[in-house]
Amino acid sequence: MDNLIDFQALVNSAAAAKEKAHCPYSNFRVGAAVLTEDKKIFGGCNVENASYGVGICAERTAIVKAVSEGHKKIIACAVSTALVDIAAVAKEKAYCRYSNFRVGAAVLTEDKKIFSGCNVENASHGIGSCAERTAIVKAVSEGHRKLIACAVSGDMDEILTPCGMCRQALKEFGPDMTIACADKDGNFQTFSMHELLPKSFGPEQLGF
């Protein structure tokens, strides 16, 4: 199985499902897609209800669709569109008085926890922190050591990719991660870490 191609298909399905979200109360659209053992993909979106407890998350919508079709084993799930939304929210908190270039990021840990961050600038420019590294530090400081996905959101018409320093920082904790790079409208393109940082230096070069 080609994991990258399968994940890309999952991301595309989740993105399509997100467009169908019914979220009049939160206005927070989420799409999800699950991959079954026999390679079938089922997408789902969040469906809210005035009686909040009746609503259902995107992931559970996708799961219910898969199980109702007789599938009992799920081997992968994509929720990267949610990461893009969270990164966009984090961007609103950016402290960028010198560049006026807002960036938000969100990372997903191996145990499905999400940590977001924004760029934090400083008059002494080298002290500042990029959004991606802010999110990484928050995750690692809470004990997480494995990242499986990251989303980056900026204010540009084209997609925003991580800078070189952030690519190296992401590789330390997610050598096989997928990165979703978004434009100002939330449209995004996904890349593997190997695509963004080919022939890279890492712990393996130091014998770890």
KEVEXSE-690717 format. One record per residue: x, y, z of N, C-alpha, C in turn. Coordinates in pm, whole numbers, padded with zeros to 5 digits, always signed. Layout:
BEGIN
XYZXYZXYZ...
***
This chain:
BEGIN
+00085-00120+00000+00000+00000+00000+00087+00124+00000+00057+00219-00082+00130+00345-00086+00064+00440+00013+00127+00458+00131+00064+00535+00237+00040+00680+00198+00132+00739+00123+00119+00879+00088-00001+00900-00003-00016+00814-00104-00129+00825-00196-00260+00802-00122-00264+00703-00033-00386+00677+00042-00420+00796+00131-00319+00856+00194-00348+00969+00280-00396+01089+00199-00337+01109+00082-00382+01218-00003-00528+01200-00041-00567+01076-00073-00706+01048-00107-00797+01076+00013-00750+01042+00132-00827+01068+00253-00845+01218+00275-00736+01292+00256-00742+01438+00273-00841+01499+00174-00836+01454+00050-00927+01507-00051-01072+01477-00016-01097+01356+00033-01233+01318+00071-01281+01399+00192-01190+01421+00288-01226+01501+00405-01256+01645+00366-01179+01699+00272-01201+01836+00226-01336+01849+00158-01373+01749+00078-01503+01752+00010-01616+01741+00111-01597+01656+00212-01701+01639+00315-01720+01766+00396-01612+01837+00419-01618+01960+00497-01715+02062+00437-01723+02065+00304-01810+02161+00236-01958+02135+00265-01990+02016+00312-02130+01980+00339-02167+01996+00487-02075+02045+00566-02098+02056+00710-02223+02139+00743-02296+02093+00843-02412+02168+00894-02373+02219+01032-02328+02346+01037-02276+02399+01163-02323+02543+01186-02457+02564+01190-02509+02701+01205-02481+02763+01341-02442+02681+01440-02422+02733+01575-02276+02767+01603-02185+02688+01551-02042+02714+01575-01973+02777+01456-02030+02759+01336-01965+02803+01211-01825+02744+01198-01805+02628+01256-01675+02562+01251-01690+02433+01170-01658+02441+01042-01676+02327+00953-01563+02226+00971-01602+02099+00975-01504+01991+00986-01541+01880+00890-01441+01829+00821-01462+01712+00736-01368+01603+00781-01409+01481+00764-01325+01367+00801-01344+01256+00699-01247+01168+00693-01257+01053+00604-01184+00937+00669-01243+00819+00661-01180+00700+00716-01152+00600+00604-01048+00524+00622-01007+00422+00525-01024+00286+00589-01103+00200+00525-01128+00067+00580-01019-00031+00539-01022-00148+00602-00919-00249+00576-00916-00292+00430-01033-00289+00365-01038-00328+00223-01032-00208+00129-00972-00098+00180-00939+00019+00098-01059+00100+00051-01170+00098+00125-01285+00182+00093-01275+00310+00176-01311+00423+00117-01306+00551+00187-01448+00602+00212-01473+00643+00334-01602+00702+00371-01577+00839+00432-01644+00942+00378-01629+01077+00428-01747+01118+00512-01724+01213+00602-01832+01264+00685-01804+01405+00731-01909+01477+00769-01894+01614+00818-01963+01626+00953-01937+01737+01021-02006+01760+01147-02150+01805+01119-02241+01754+01200-02384+01786+01184-02435+01834+01320-02455+01965+01333-02497+02022+01460-02650+02022+01474-02693+02037+01599-02835+02038+01630-02859+02139+01741-02977+02200+01740-03010+02297+01843-02997+02235+01982-03028+02105+01991-03002+02029+02114-02863+01972+02099-02763+02040+02156-02623+02013+02124-02583+01866+02133-02637+01796+02231-02597+01656+02249-02638+01566+02134-02732+01612+02052-02779+01531+01940-02683+01539+01821-02603+01643+01817-02510+01661+01705-02407+01550+01697-02338+01545+01585-02237+01441+01565-02114+01501+01498-01997+01461+01544-01871+01509+01488-01846+01445+01352-01761+01510+01275-01730+01460+01140-01671+01320+01144-01582+01297+01239-01517+01166+01246-01620+01055+01272-01714+01084+01363-01814+00981+01393-01912+00962+01278-01940+01070+01204-02024+01056+01085-01959+00959+00987-01829+00977+00963-01758+00889+00871-01755+00746+00922-01732+00730+01052-01729+00596+01111-01864+00526+01097-01970+00599+01129-02105+00541+01121-02136+00498+00978-02097+00580+00881-02121+00543+00741-02047+00416+00705-01923+00404+00750-01845+00285+00719-01903+00161+00786-01934+00172+00914-01986+00057+00988-02123+00014+00936-02205+00112+00898-02338+00079+00847-02333+00007+00713-02216+00014+00648-02197-00059+00522-02126-00192+00546-02112-00231+00672-02056-00362+00703-01908-00366+00733-01842-00248+00735-01698-00246+00760-01671-00232+00910-01588-00319+00962-01562-00322+01106-01418-00289+01142-01331-00271+01042-01192-00237+01071-01152-00115+00992-01109-00011+01065-01064+00114+01003-00914+00127+01029-00838+00156+00923-00692+00160+00937-00633+00301+00931-00713+00399+00890-00661+00536+00885-00776+00636+00886-00744+00756+00931-00843+00864+00933-00772+00996+00905-00836+01082+00826-00780+01214+00798-00872+01321+00851-00816+01415+00925-00891+01531+00974-00808+01657+00951-00727+01656+00849-00636+01768+00827-00707+01897+00792-00828+01888+00741-00902+02011+00715-00933+02084+00845-00954+02007+00951-00974+02069+01082-00846+02139+01125-00732+02079+01095-00605+02142+01129-00591+02276+01059-00631+02282+00933-00622+02408+00858-00708+02515+00924-00828+02479+00966-00916+02574+01033-00855+02623+01164-00797+02531+01240-00737+02567+01368-00616+02657+01347-00538+02628+01244-00422+02712+01212-00468+02854+01177-00579+02863+01104-00631+02994+01065-00677+03074+01187-00735+03005+01285-00777+03072+01408-00653+03120+01485-00550+03035+01491-00427+03072+01562-00362+03195+01499-00375+03207+01369-00317+03321+01296-00369+03455+01349-00493+03456+01396-00554+03580+01445-00483+03633+01570-00406+03546+01636-00339+03587+01760-00193+03626+01736-00151+03627+01610-00011+03654+01578+00036+03788+01633+00158+03789+01687+00223+03913+01732+00331+03943+01630+00298+04031+01535+00387+04055+01421+00392+04204+01388+00422+04285+01487+00418+04430+01471+00527+04481+01377+00630+04401+01352+00741+04447+01269+00723+04407+01122+00667+04291+01098+00650+04245+00960+00506+04256+00911+00410+04258+01005+00267+04253+00969+00236+04131+00882+00312+04024+00905+00294+03900+00829+00246+03792+00925+00114+03773+00928+00055+03680+01023+00067+03535+00974+00100+03448+01067+00105+03305+01036+00047+03227+01153-00032+03125+01121-00085+03034+01222-00049+02892+01185-00031+02808+01284+00002+02668+01258-00068+02579+01360-00084+02454+01324-00140+02355+01416-00075+02221+01386-00040+02149+01493+00020+02017+01476-00069+01911+01540-00068+01793+01482-00146+01679+01532-00050+01574+01583-00067+01534+01709+00022+01435+01769-00026+01294+01738+00061+01198+01769+00031+01058+01741-00096+01012+01811-00122+01069+01930-00243+01029+02004-00358+01127+01982-00355+01196+01868-00466+01278+01818-00493+01405+01898-00392+01458+01966-00405+01588+02032-00359+01696+01934-00425+01811+01939-00391+01922+01850-00336+02039+01931-00224+02095+01884-00165+02213+01947-00146+02318+01839-00187+02440+01868-00177+02547+01769-00077+02653+01816-00034+02735+01721+00060+02841+01756+00060+02951+01651+00111+03066+01686+00123+03178+01593+00266+03230+01596+00300+03315+01501+00433+03375+01504+00437+03484+01611+00549+03488+01682+00569+03585+01791+00700+03657+01763+00692+03781+01718+00811+03857+01683+00869+03933+01802+00992+03980+01784+01061+04053+01890+01145+04163+01826+01166+04273+01899+01248+04381+01847+01388+04331+01811+01437+04234+01888+01561+04165+01853+01519+04045+01769+01523+04062+01638+01454+03970+01548+01485+03822+01569+01608+03790+01604+01645+03649+01618+01575+03578+01733+01517+03652+01825+01449+03593+01942+01309+03547+01907+01253+03598+01798+01116+03563+01761+01098+03416+01731+00973+03373+01726+00940+03233+01698+00837+03225+01587+00861+03135+01494+00763+03111+01387+00643+03035+01444+00532+03040+01374+00409+02975+01421+00428+02825+01437+00497+02763+01341+00516+02618+01346+00594+02577+01470+00701+02653+01498+00783+02618+01615+00710+02649+01746+00624+02749+01746+00540+02774+01865+00452+02653+01893+00387+02601+01788+00299+02484+01803+00379+02361+01847+00498+02342+01789+00581+02229+01825+00620+02235+01972+00666+02352+02016+00709+02368+02155+00593+02341+02251+00474+02386+02217+00358+02360+02303+00331+02211+02314+00341+02140+02201+00316+01996+02202+00422+01921+02281+00549+01952+02253+00658+01881+02318+00661+01911+02468+00629+02035+02506+00629+02071+02648+00518+02002+02725+00422+01943+02653+00316+01866+02718+00345+01715+02710+00467+01682+02667+00509+01542+02670+00496+01465+02539+00453+01531+02433+00435+01463+02305+00565+01464+02225+00599+01351+02168+00725+01339+02094+00707+01299+01948+00585+01265+01908+00561+01219+01771+00449+01301+01709+00479+01371+01600+00380+01451+01528+00351+01382+01395+00223+01377+01359+00188+01308+01235+00135+01402+01127+00100+01524+01164+00052+01619+01064+00069+01761+01115+00076+01855+01021+00087+01997+01053+00012+02077+00948-00051+02185+00989-00116+02277+00896-00059+02417+00919-00040+02490+00810+00013+02625+00816-00081+02718+00739-00116+02832+00799-00209+02926+00737-00149+03066+00736-00158+03133+00621-00109+03270+00611-00211+03362+00547-00168+03481+00511-00257+03580+00452-00232+03601+00303-00159+03511+00242-00123+03527+00102-00226+03466+00008-00226+03512-00116-00314+03453-00217-00270+03312-00251-00138+03287-00246-00088+03153-00272-00066+03081-00139-00047+02951-00146-00028+02873-00024+00103+02914+00044+00105+02901+00176+00222+02935+00255+00289+02807+00303+00416+02789+00269+00491+02673+00315+00585+02713+00428+00623+02619+00514+00712+02651+00626+00850+02698+00577+00915+02783+00656+01050+02825+00623+01146+02708+00648+01270+02723+00606+01366+02615+00620+01388+02572+00764+01399+02670+00855+01421+02637+00996+01304+02556+01052+01182+02593+01014+01064+02521+01064+01053+02382+01002+01095+02368+00879+01095+02234+00818+01187+02141+00896+01303+02193+00934+01396+02112+01013+01338+02081+01150+01270+02178+01212+01210+02157+01343+01099+02053+01335+01018+02059+01230+00909+01961+01213+00965+01822+01190+01073+01812+01113+01131+01681+01081+01178+01608+01206+01224+01684+01308+01272+01622+01432+01166+01535+01497+01040+01582+01493+00932+01511+01562+00832+01445+01467+00848+01470+01337+00756+01410+01241+00822+01380+01108+00920+01291+01106+00991+01263+00981+00903+01210+00869+00789+01153+00906+00697+01098+00805+00565+01173+00801+00563+01293+00859+00437+01367+00869+00391+01423+00734+00266+01461+00731+00209+01532+00617+00183+01676+00658+00215+01771+00570+00198+01913+00599+00096+01973+00504-00008+02036+00558-00110+02103+00477-00076+02252+00476-00052+02306+00357-00013+02447+00342-00129+02524+00279-00181+02623+00351-00303+02690+00308-00280+02835+00265-00373+02884+00182-00373+03025+00145-00468+03100+00237-00491+03227+00210-00573+03309+00299-00719+03266+00302-00765+03192+00201-00904+03148+00195-00924+03007+00245-00818+02943+00292-00830+02808+00345-00809+02698+00243-00785+02735+00118-00751+02633+00018-00611+02583+00050-00589+02453+00040-00460+02401+00081-00410+02291-00010-00280+02270+00000-00214+02162-00071-00131+02085+00030-00127+01953+00018-00052+01873+00114+00081+01826+00055+00179+01817+00144+00313+01770+00107+00361+01671+00212+00444+01578+00170+00512+01493+00267+00634+01568+00319+00683+01527+00435+00805+01588+00487+00920+01567+00390+00923+01453+00324+01030+01423+00230+01026+01518+00109+00907+01563+00074+00896+01658-00038+00946+01797+00002+00915+01839+00124+00955+01972+00169+01101+01980+00214+01155+01866+00258+01292+01866+00308+01364+01740+00261+01392+01731+00132+01459+01610+00078+01604+01601+00122+01652+01477+00131+01793+01451+00168+01833+01530+00293+01747+01526+00391+01764+01611+00509+01854+01549+00615+01901+01634+00705+01978+01594+00822+01881+01571+00937+01907+01466+01018+01819+01439+01130+01886+01352+01233+01809+01304+01332+01863+01222+01440+01940+01099+01390+01896+01045+01276+01962+00925+01224+02109+00951+01188+02139+01074+01149+02278+01106+01117+02366+01112+01244+02302+01123+01358+02374+01126+01486+02367+00993+01557+02313+00893+01488+02307+00759+01544+02188+00730+01632+02083+00817+01623+01962+00795+01704+01849+00742+01618
***
